[in-house]
Amino acid sequence: MSEPMMNANESSGLERGYRRLLAWYPRSFRRENEEEILAVLMACAQDGQTRPSLEAALDLLKGAVRMRLRPRPGQPRTVFAAARLMCLAALVELAAVLTMAATAGTVMAALARSDPAAVSASHARMIANEVAAPLVIAVWLYLAWAVSRRRDPARIAVAAFFGLITMSLLAALSAGAPLYTPAVFGLGAAQWFVALVSLVLVFTPASNRFFRPAEPVPA
């Protein structure tokens, strides 16, 4: 293979590597700056370099994380914080279902000793909760996306979802048979609190102005 062809392949591989790293940045930032940043990175590359260095990759990823952790232009911090809290709620739900699955055997054994007649129904409810967990996680992530994209109906959905979570938590607390360990209850309470804070944040005055900007005054 000729030297020019090798150089072209090396350059192409290096460019793909940088583009994969730049893909972690917000789309609006990439649309305005990706080509310029890529040109600088390629110009600073060493001869024969076929992929981004570890140092360059870490710098690019750190920059992407910093940008992802900042509000979008024009987005109030209340909306930004609410969207991040909804993502946290999804993580809490994941932790809860994993903990539930890990402790199911212990809970069922204890229930079999204290109330054998309730084992079948309790096991069915536990399975239903585990099956519903991926849907709960998906709803939280969708609401986070919709709120950050200025979808006003998403705020009503957040309120409705908070109501469902509240009823679910109250039902679990009032259940005669112990279906969950204290750790699972704690995670459920944590998710409820995160949902409450998210709900408050999306209905603050700053959030209201973001979702429903004032109409221009006619001349």
C-alpha positions in Angstrom: 0.0 0.0 0.0 1.3 3.4 -0.9 2.3 6.0 1.7 -0.4 8.5 0.7 -3.1 5.8 1.0 -1.8 5.0 4.5 -1.8 8.6 5.5 -5.4 9.0 4.3 -6.5 6.0 6.2 -4.8 7.2 9.4 -6.4 10.6 9.0 -9.8 9.1 8.4 -9.5 6.9 11.5 -8.4 9.8 13.7 -11.2 12.0 12.4 -13.8 9.3 13.2 -12.4 9.0 16.7 -12.7 12.7 17.3 -16.2 12.8 15.9 -17.3 10.0 18.3 -16.0 12.0 21.2 -17.6 15.2 20.0 -20.9 13.4 19.7 -21.2 13.6 23.5 -21.6 17.4 23.2 -25.1 19.0 22.9 -26.4 19.0 19.4 -26.7 22.8 19.2 -23.1 23.2 20.2 -21.9 20.6 17.7 -23.9 22.3 14.9 -22.1 25.6 15.5 -18.6 24.5 16.6 -17.9 20.9 15.6 -16.1 21.5 12.3 -14.0 24.2 13.8 -13.0 22.2 16.8 -12.3 19.1 14.6 -10.1 21.2 12.3 -8.0 22.4 15.3 -7.7 18.8 16.7 -6.6 17.4 13.3 -4.1 20.2 12.8 -2.5 19.5 16.2 -2.3 15.7 15.6 1.1 14.1 15.4 2.3 12.4 12.3 1.1 8.8 12.1 -1.5 9.3 14.8 -4.5 7.0 14.1 -6.7 7.7 17.1 -7.2 10.4 19.8 -4.7 10.3 22.7 -6.0 9.4 26.1 -5.4 13.0 27.3 -7.3 14.5 24.4 -10.2 12.1 24.9 -10.4 12.9 28.6 -10.4 16.6 27.9 -13.1 16.3 25.3 -15.3 14.1 27.6 -14.8 16.5 30.6 -15.9 19.4 28.4 -19.0 17.5 27.3 -19.9 16.7 30.9 -19.5 20.3 31.9 -21.8 21.4 29.0 -24.4 18.8 29.8 -24.5 19.9 33.4 -25.3 23.5 32.4 -28.7 24.9 31.5 -29.5 25.4 27.9 -29.6 29.0 26.7 -32.7 30.7 28.0 -33.6 27.8 30.2 -34.1 28.7 33.9 -32.2 26.7 36.5 -35.5 25.5 38.0 -36.4 23.6 34.8 -32.8 22.4 34.4 -32.8 21.1 38.0 -36.2 19.5 37.6 -35.1 17.6 34.5 -31.9 16.3 36.2 -34.0 15.3 39.3 -36.3 13.2 37.0 -33.3 11.4 35.7 -32.2 10.8 39.3 -35.7 9.4 40.0 -35.2 6.9 37.2 -32.0 5.8 38.7 -33.7 5.5 42.1 -36.4 3.3 40.6 -33.7 1.1 39.0 -32.0 0.7 42.3 -35.3 -0.1 44.0 -36.2 -2.8 41.5 -32.7 -4.4 41.7 -32.9 -4.3 45.5 -36.3 -5.8 45.4 -35.2 -8.7 43.2 -32.2 -9.3 45.4 -34.2 -9.5 48.6 -37.3 -11.3 47.2 -36.3 -14.6 48.5 -35.8 -13.3 52.0 -39.2 -11.5 52.0 -41.0 -14.5 50.7 -39.4 -16.8 53.3 -40.4 -14.5 56.1 -43.9 -14.2 54.7 -44.3 -17.9 54.4 -43.6 -18.2 58.1 -45.9 -15.4 59.2 -48.8 -15.7 56.8 -48.6 -18.6 54.4 -51.9 -17.8 52.8 -50.7 -14.4 51.6 -47.6 -15.8 49.8 -49.2 -16.3 46.4 -50.9 -12.9 46.2 -47.9 -11.1 47.6 -45.6 -12.8 45.1 -47.9 -11.8 42.2 -47.8 -8.2 43.3 -44.0 -8.3 43.6 -43.7 -9.6 40.1 -46.1 -6.9 38.8 -44.0 -4.2 40.5 -40.8 -5.6 38.9 -42.5 -5.8 35.5 -43.7 -2.2 35.8 -40.3 -0.8 36.9 -39.0 -0.4 33.3 -42.1 1.5 32.4 -41.6 3.8 35.4 -38.0 4.4 34.4 -39.0 5.2 30.8 -41.7 7.6 31.9 -39.2 9.5 34.1 -36.7 9.8 31.3 -39.4 10.9 28.9 -40.7 13.5 31.3 -37.1 14.8 31.8 -36.7 15.1 28.0 -40.1 16.8 27.5 -39.6 19.3 30.3 -36.2 20.3 29.1 -37.6 20.7 25.6 -40.3 23.2 26.8 -43.3 20.8 26.4 -45.8 22.5 28.7 -48.2 19.4 28.9 -45.3 17.5 30.5 -45.8 19.5 33.6 -49.3 18.2 34.0 -47.9 14.7 33.4 -45.4 15.2 36.1 -48.2 16.2 38.5 -50.2 13.1 37.5 -47.2 10.8 37.8 -46.5 12.2 41.3 -50.0 11.4 42.3 -49.6 7.8 41.1 -46.3 7.4 43.0 -48.0 8.8 46.1 -50.8 6.3 45.9 -48.4 3.5 45.2 -46.4 4.4 48.3 -49.4 4.7 50.5 -50.7 1.3 49.2 -47.4 -0.3 50.0 -47.4 1.2 53.5 -50.9 0.1 54.2 -50.4 -3.5 52.9 -51.0 -6.1 55.6 -48.2 -8.3 54.4 -44.6 -7.0 54.3 -43.7 -7.1 50.6 -40.5 -5.0 50.8 -37.4 -4.6 52.9 -36.7 -1.3 54.7 -34.1 -0.6 51.9 -36.8 -0.8 49.2 -39.2 1.3 51.3 -36.4 3.9 51.7 -35.7 4.0 48.0 -39.5 4.4 47.3 -39.6 7.3 49.8 -36.6 8.9 48.2 -38.2 8.6 44.7 -41.4 10.2 46.1 -39.4 13.1 47.6 -37.5 13.7 44.3 -40.8 13.7 42.5 -42.2 16.2 44.9 -39.2 18.6 44.4 -39.4 18.2 40.6 -43.1 19.0 40.7 -42.5 22.2 42.7 -39.7 23.2 40.4 -41.6 23.0 37.2 -44.4 25.2 38.6 -42.2 28.0 40.0 -42.7 31.5 38.5 -39.4 31.2 36.6 -40.6 27.9 35.1 -44.0 29.4 34.3 -42.4 32.2 32.2 -40.3 29.6 30.4 -43.2 27.3 29.4 -45.6 30.1 28.8 -43.7 33.2 27.6 -45.6 36.5 27.7 -47.3 37.5 24.5 -45.8 40.5 22.8 -47.7 43.7 23.4 -49.2 44.9 20.1 -47.8 48.3 18.8 
